[in-house]
């Protein structure tokens, strides 16, 4: 999660049309796709409510990343803030 945040911060500084943005969004979507797969696995031992909440967050992150890719959004702040909250919650 820390690496995703660092990449997003670099992308934010470089701008939405930068190679940094492509790298950051690619990494972020790969990370959250893996998390979504794990959270959707019946063997995941997290409580169902927490799993559902994290799945919702993951789907939002992937949707927001798509909005940046398509030019509908230019803000990385929500992605950075949510990933930071998840990171802090994992500590």
GURO-83495 format. One record per atom (N, C-alpha, C, O, CB): y negated, z negated, x; atom name; residue number from 1; residue in one letter. Coordinates in steps of 0.02 Angstrom, whole numbers. Glycine has a CB too. Layout:
// residues N
PT     yy     zz     xx atom  nr rest
PT      Y      Z      X   CA NUM    a
...
//
This chain:
// residues 91
PT     yy     zz     xx atom  nr rest
PT     59      0     42    N   1    x
PT      0      0      0   CA   1    x
PT    -63      0     44    C   1    x
PT   -113     33     29    O   1    x
PT      0    -61    -48   CB   1    x
PT    -58    -38     99    N   2    x
PT   -116    -41    145   CA   2    x
PT   -133     28    172    C   2    x
PT   -192     46    176    O   2    x
PT   -101    -90    203   CB   2    x
PT    -82     66    189    N   3    x
PT    -94    134    216   CA   3    x
PT   -125    179    162    C   3    x
PT   -170    218    178    O   3    x
PT    -27    165    241   CB   3    x
PT   -103    173    101    N   4    x
PT   -131    213     47   CA   4    x
PT   -206    196     38    C   4    x
PT   -247    241     28    O   4    x
PT    -93    200    -19   CB   4    x
PT   -223    133     41    N   5    x
PT   -293    113     33   CA   5    x
PT   -335    140     90    C   5    x
PT   -390    165     78    O   5    x
PT   -298     36     31   CB   5    x
PT   -310    136    151    N   6    x
PT   -347    162    209   CA   6    x
PT   -358    238    202    C   6    x
PT   -413    263    215    O   6    x
PT   -309    147    275   CB   6    x
PT   -307    274    180    N   7    x
PT   -314    346    171   CA   7    x
PT   -365    362    116    C   7    x
PT   -405    408    122    O   7    x
PT   -247    377    154   CB   7    x
PT   -362    323     61    N   8    x
PT   -410    334      7   CA   8    x
PT   -482    320     29    C   8    x
PT   -528    356      9    O   8    x
PT   -393    290    -53   CB   8    x
PT   -491    270     69    N   9    x
PT   -558    254     95   CA   9    x
PT   -584    310    140    C   9    x
PT   -642    328    138    O   9    x
PT   -558    187    133   CB   9    x
PT   -539    337    182    N  10    x
PT   -558    394    224   CA  10    x
PT   -576    455    182    C  10    x
PT   -624    490    197    O  10    x
PT   -502    411    273   CB  10    x
PT   -537    467    130    N  11    x
PT   -550    523     85   CA  11    x
PT   -616    514     49    C  11    x
PT   -655    562     40    O  11    x
PT   -493    531     34   CB  11    x
PT   -629    453     27    N  12    x
PT   -692    439     -7   CA  12    x
PT   -752    455     38    C  12    x
PT   -801    484     15    O  12    x
PT   -695    366    -29   CB  12    x
PT   -746    437    101    N  13    x
PT   -800    450    149   CA  13    x
PT   -806    525    165    C  13    x
PT   -862    549    176    O  13    x
PT   -788    411    214   CB  13    x
PT   -751    560    166    N  14    x
PT   -751    631    185   CA  14    x
PT   -769    677    127    C  14    x
PT   -793    733    138    O  14    x
PT   -684    650    212   CB  14    x
PT   -757    655     66    N  15    x
PT   -773    696      7   CA  15    x
PT   -711    726    -24    C  15    x
PT   -659    733      8    O  15    x
PT   -820    751     27   CB  15    x
PT   -717    744    -88    N  16    x
PT   -659    764   -127   CA  16    x
PT   -629    831   -105    C  16    x
PT   -571    845   -121    O  16    x
PT   -677    768   -199   CB  16    x
PT   -665    872    -72    N  17    x
PT   -639    937    -51   CA  17    x
PT   -614    937     21    C  17    x
PT   -607    990     52    O  17    x
PT   -694    990    -59   CB  17    x
PT   -602    878     48    N  18    x
PT   -583    872    119   CA  18    x
PT   -507    870    129    C  18    x
PT   -470    855     82    O  18    x
PT   -614    809    148   CB  18    x
PT   -485    885    189    N  19    x
PT   -414    876    206   CA  19    x
PT   -392    803    199    C  19    x
PT   -334    789    183    O  19    x
PT   -400    900    277   CB  19    x
PT   -438    757    210    N  20    x
PT   -422    686    201   CA  20    x
PT   -403    670    129    C  20    x
PT   -359    629    117    O  20    x
PT   -481    642    223   CB  20    x
PT   -436    702     83    N  21    x
PT   -420    692     12   CA  21    x
PT   -350    718     -5    C  21    x
PT   -312    686    -40    O  21    x
PT   -473    726    -33   CB  21    x
PT   -335    777     21    N  22    x
PT   -268    806     10   CA  22    x
PT   -215    758     37    C  22    x
PT   -165    744      3    O  22    x
PT   -262    876     43   CB  22    x
PT   -225    733     97    N  23    x
PT   -176    687    128   CA  23    x
PT   -171    622     88    C  23    x
PT   -116    598     75    O  23    x
PT   -196    672    200   CB  23    x
PT   -228    594     70    N  24    x
PT   -228    530     34   CA  24    x
PT   -194    535    -34    C  24    x
PT   -153    493    -51    O  24    x
PT   -300    504     25   CB  24    x
PT   -210    586    -72    N  25    x
PT   -181    593   -138   CA  25    x
PT   -107    610   -135    C  25    x
PT    -68    588   -177    O  25    x
PT   -219    647   -178   CB  25    x
PT    -88    649    -86    N  26    x
PT    -17    665    -77   CA  26    x
PT     22    601    -61    C  26    x
PT     75    589    -91    O  26    x
PT     -8    717    -21   CB  26    x
PT     -3    562    -14    N  27    x
PT     32    500      4   CA  27    x
PT     34    452    -56    C  27    x
PT     86    422    -70    O  27    x
PT     -2    466     63   CB  27    x
PT    -22    445    -90    N  28    x
PT    -26    400   -147   CA  28    x
PT     23    419   -202    C  28    x
PT     57    376   -229    O  28    x
PT    -98    399   -175   CB  28    x
PT     27    483   -218    N  29    x
PT     73    504   -271   CA  29    x
PT    146    497   -250    C  29    x
PT    188    479   -291    O  29    x
PT     59    577   -289   CB  29    x
PT    160    509   -186    N  30    x
PT    228    498   -161   CA  30    x
PT    247    425   -166    C  30    x
PT    302    407   -188    O  30    x
PT    234    523    -88   CB  30    x
PT    202    381   -144    N  31    x
PT    214    309   -147   CA  31    x
PT    226    286   -218    C  31    x
PT    275    252   -232    O  31    x
PT    154    272   -116   CB  31    x
PT    181    304   -263    N  32    x
PT    187    281   -332   CA  32    x
PT    245    314   -369    C  32    x
PT    274    283   -415    O  32    x
PT    122    293   -370   CB  32    x
PT    262    374   -352    N  33    x
PT    322    405   -382   CA  33    x
PT    384    366   -363    C  33    x
PT    428    355   -405    O  33    x
PT    329    479   -359   CB  33    x
PT    388    345   -300    N  34    x
PT    445    304   -278   CA  34    x
PT    446    237   -314    C  34    x
PT    498    213   -335    O  34    x
PT    443    293   -201   CB  34    x
PT    387    206   -321    N  35    x
PT    382    142   -356   CA  35    x
PT    402    150   -430    C  35    x
PT    437    108   -457    O  35    x
PT    311    114   -351   CB  35    x
PT    379    203   -461    N  36    x
PT    395    216   -532   CA  36    x
PT    471    225   -539    C  36    x
PT    501    198   -585    O  36    x
PT    358    278   -558   CB  36    x
PT    500    263   -494    N  37    x
PT    573    272   -496   CA  37    x
PT    609    205   -491    C  37    x
PT    656    191   -529    O  37    x
PT    597    318   -440   CB  37    x
PT    587    163   -445    N  38    x
PT    619     98   -436   CA  38    x
PT    607     53   -497    C  38    x
PT    653     19   -520    O  38    x
PT    592     63   -373   CB  38    x
PT    547     53   -523    N  39    x
PT    532     11   -581   CA  39    x
PT    570     33   -643    C  39    x
PT    586     -8   -686    O  39    x
PT    457     12   -595   CB  39    x
PT    585     97   -647    N  40    x
PT    623    123   -704   CA  40    x
PT    698    113   -698    C  40    x
PT    735    127   -746    O  40    x
PT    608    194   -713   CB  40    x
PT    720     91   -640    N  41    x
PT    791     80   -629   CA  41    x
PT    814     16   -665    C  41    x
PT    782    -36   -659    O  41    x
PT    807     75   -553   CB  41    x
PT    869     20   -700    N  42    x
PT    893    -38   -738   CA  42    x
PT    914    -95   -692    C  42    x
PT    919   -152   -715    O  42    x
PT    952    -17   -782   CB  42    x
PT    926    -81   -629    N  43    x
PT    945   -134   -582   CA  43    x
PT    885   -171   -552    C  43    x
PT    894   -220   -516    O  43    x
PT    986   -104   -526   CB  43    x
PT    825   -148   -567    N  44    x
PT    765   -182   -544   CA  44    x
PT    763   -251   -577    C  44    x
PT    769   -257   -638    O  44    x
PT    700   -141   -560   CB  44    x
PT    754   -303   -537    N  45    x
PT    758   -371   -562   CA  45    x
PT    692   -402   -583    C  45    x
PT    689   -460   -603    O  45    x
PT    789   -415   -510   CB  45    x
PT    638   -364   -580    N  46    x
PT    574   -391   -604   CA  46    x
PT    578   -401   -680    C  46    x
PT    615   -366   -714    O  46    x
PT    515   -344   -586   CB  46    x
PT    539   -449   -705    N  47    x
PT    537   -458   -778   CA  47    x
PT    514   -394   -813    C  47    x
PT    472   -357   -787    O  47    x
PT    490   -517   -796   CB  47    x
PT    542   -381   -871    N  48    x
PT    527   -319   -907   CA  48    x
PT    452   -308   -920    C  48    x
PT    428   -252   -914    O  48    x
PT    563   -318   -973   CB  48    x
PT    416   -361   -936    N  49    x
PT    345   -354   -950   CA  49    x
PT    308   -332   -887    C  49    x
PT    264   -289   -890    O  49    x
PT    315   -420   -977   CB  49    x
PT    324   -363   -830    N  50    x
PT    292   -344   -767   CA  50    x
PT    309   -272   -749    C  50    x
PT    266   -234   -727    O  50    x
PT    313   -393   -711   CB  50    x
PT    372   -254   -757    N  51    x
PT    392   -185   -743   CA  51    x
PT    353   -136   -786    C  51    x
PT    329    -85   -761    O  51    x
PT    468   -176   -754   CB  51    x
PT    346   -151   -849    N  52    x
PT    310   -106   -894   CA  52    x
PT    236   -101   -874    C  52    x
PT    208    -46   -874    O  52    x
PT    315   -132   -967   CB  52    x
PT    207   -157   -856    N  53    x
PT    137   -156   -835   CA  53    x
PT    128   -114   -771    C  53    x
PT     81    -75   -766    O  53    x
PT    112   -228   -822   CB  53    x
PT    173   -124   -723    N  54    x
PT    168    -86   -661   CA  54    x
PT    182    -12   -672    C  54    x
PT    151     31   -640    O  54    x
PT    218   -114   -609   CB  54    x
PT    227      4   -717    N  55    x
PT    239     74   -734   CA  55    x
PT    175    105   -764    C  55    x
PT    158    162   -747    O  55    x
PT    297     81   -784   CB  55    x
PT    141     69   -807    N  56    x
PT     79     94   -836   CA  56    x
PT     26    106   -782    C  56    x
PT     -9    157   -783    O  56    x
PT     51     45   -888   CB  56    x
PT     22     60   -736    N  57    x
PT    -25     68   -680   CA  57    x
PT     -7    130   -639    C  57    x
PT    -50    170   -622    O  57    x
PT    -25      4   -635   CB  57    x
PT     57    137   -624    N  58    x
PT     79    194   -585   CA  58    x
PT     64    261   -618    C  58    x
PT     41    307   -586    O  58    x
PT    153    189   -572   CB  58    x
PT     77    265   -683    N  59    x
PT     62    327   -720   CA  59    x
PT    -13    341   -720    C  59    x
PT    -34    398   -714    O  59    x
PT     88    322   -792   CB  59    x
PT    -54    288   -726    N  60    x
PT   -127    297   -725   CA  60    x
PT   -149    322   -656    C  60    x
PT   -191    367   -651    O  60    x
PT   -163    231   -742   CB  60    x
PT   -121    294   -603    N  61    x
PT   -140    314   -535   CA  61    x
PT   -124    388   -524    C  61    x
PT   -165    425   -498    O  61    x
PT   -104    270   -483   CB  61    x
PT    -65    408   -544    N  62    x
PT    -46    479   -535   CA  62    x
PT    -91    524   -577    C  62    x
PT   -110    578   -554    O  62    x
PT     28    490   -554   CB  62    x
PT   -108    503   -637    N  63    x
PT   -153    542   -680   CA  63    x
PT   -223    546   -648    C  63    x
PT   -253    599   -648    O  63    x
PT   -157    511   -750   CB  63    x
PT   -248    491   -623    N  64    x
PT   -314    489   -592   CA  64    x
PT   -316    532   -529    C  64    x
PT   -365    567   -516    O  64    x
PT   -335    417   -575   CB  64    x
PT   -262    530   -490    N  65    x
PT   -258    572   -430   CA  65    x
PT   -261    646   -451    C  65    x
PT   -293    686   -417    O  65    x
PT   -193    557   -390   CB  65    x
PT   -227    663   -505    N  66    x
PT   -230    731   -530   CA  66    x
PT   -299    751   -552    C  66    x
PT   -320    809   -544    O  66    x
PT   -182    739   -588   CB  66    x
PT   -336    704   -580    N  67    x
PT   -405    718   -601   CA  67    x
PT   -450    733   -541    C  67    x
PT   -494    776   -544    O  67    x
PT   -434    658   -641   CB  67    x
PT   -438    698   -487    N  68    x
PT   -477    711   -426   CA  68    x
PT   -457    779   -398    C  68    x
PT   -501    819   -379    O  68    x
PT   -466    656   -373   CB  68    x
PT   -392    793   -395    N  69    x
PT   -368    858   -369   CA  69    x
PT   -397    916   -408    C  69    x
PT   -415    968   -380    O  69    x
PT   -292    860   -371   CB  69    x
PT   -401    908   -474    N  70    x
PT   -424    964   -517   CA  70    x
PT   -500    969   -522    C  70    x
PT   -526   1015   -553    O  70    x
PT   -395    957   -586   CB  70    x
PT   -535    922   -492    N  71    x
PT   -608    923   -493   CA  71    x
PT   -639    890   -554    C  71    x
PT   -699    892   -563    O  71    x
PT   -632    993   -490   CB  71    x
PT   -597    858   -596    N  72    x
PT   -624    824   -655   CA  72    x
PT   -654    757   -637    C  72    x
PT   -693    729   -677    O  72    x
PT   -569    815   -707   CB  72    x
PT   -638    731   -579    N  73    x
PT   -664    667   -556   CA  73    x
PT   -679    672   -482    C  73    x
PT   -646    709   -445    O  73    x
PT   -615    608   -572   CB  73    x
PT   -728    633   -460    N  74    x
PT   -744    631   -389   CA  74    x
PT   -743    559   -363    C  74    x
PT   -765    546   -307    O  74    x
PT   -812    662   -376   CB  74    x
PT   -718    513   -404    N  75    x
PT   -720    442   -386   CA  75    x
PT   -652    417   -364    C  75    x
PT   -602    422   -400    O  75    x
PT   -745    401   -445   CB  75    x
PT   -651    389   -304    N  76    x
PT   -591    357   -276   CA  76    x
PT   -590    282   -291    C  76    x
PT   -540    249   -280    O  76    x
PT   -587    370   -201   CB  76    x
PT   -646    256   -314    N  77    x
PT   -654    183   -319   CA  77    x
PT   -600    150   -361    C  77    x
PT   -573     99   -341    O  77    x
PT   -723    167   -347   CB  77    x
PT   -584    178   -419    N  78    x
PT   -533    148   -461   CA  78    x
PT   -465    146   -427    C  78    x
PT   -430     96   -431    O  78    x
PT   -527    185   -527   CB  78    x
PT   -448    200   -394    N  79    x
PT   -384    202   -358   CA  79    x
PT   -382    150   -302    C  79    x
PT   -332    115   -294    O  79    x
PT   -372    272   -329   CB  79    x
PT   -436    146   -265    N  80    x
PT   -440     97   -210   CA  80    x
PT   -436     26   -238    C  80    x
PT   -398    -15   -212    O  80    x
PT   -505    106   -170   CB  80    x
PT   -474     12   -289    N  81    x
PT   -475    -56   -317   CA  81    x
PT   -407    -77   -346    C  81    x
PT   -385   -133   -334    O  81    x
PT   -529    -61   -372   CB  81    x
PT   -376    -32   -383    N  82    x
PT   -311    -49   -413   CA  82    x
PT   -258    -58   -359    C  82    x
PT   -219   -106   -362    O  82    x
PT   -289      6   -463   CB  82    x
PT   -257    -14   -310    N  83    x
PT   -208    -22   -256   CA  83    x
PT   -220    -86   -217    C  83    x
PT   -172   -119   -195    O  83    x
PT   -212     39   -208   CB  83    x
PT   -283   -105   -208    N  84    x
PT   -299   -168   -173   CA  84    x
PT   -275   -228   -214    C  84    x
PT   -250   -277   -186    O  84    x
PT   -374   -173   -160   CB  84    x
PT   -283   -225   -280    N  85    x
PT   -259   -280   -322   CA  85    x
PT   -183   -286   -319    C  85    x
PT   -157   -341   -314    O  85    x
PT   -282   -269   -395   CB  85    x
PT   -149   -229   -320    N  86    x
PT    -76   -230   -316   CA  86    x
PT    -55   -257   -247    C  86    x
PT    -11   -300   -243    O  86    x
PT    -46   -159   -327   CB  86    x
PT    -87   -233   -195    N  87    x
PT    -73   -258   -127   CA  87    x
PT    -82   -334   -123    C  87    x
PT    -39   -369    -98    O  87    x
PT   -118   -223    -75   CB  87    x
PT   -138   -357   -149    N  88    x
PT   -152   -429   -146   CA  88    x
PT   -102   -469   -187    C  88    x
PT    -84   -525   -168    O  88    x
PT   -223   -444   -171   CB  88    x
PT    -78   -441   -242    N  89    x
PT    -29   -475   -283   CA  89    x
PT     40   -478   -250    C  89    x
PT     80   -521   -266    O  89    x
PT    -23   -440   -349   CB  89    x
PT     53   -432   -204    N  90    x
PT    117   -431   -169   CA  90    x
PT    120   -481   -111    C  90    x
PT    174   -496    -86    O  90    x
PT    131   -362   -144   CB  90    x
PT     62   -505    -91    N  91    x
PT     61   -551    -34   CA  91    x
PT     88   -619    -52    C  91    x
PT     90   -663     -9    O  91    x
PT    -10   -559     -8   CB  91    x
//
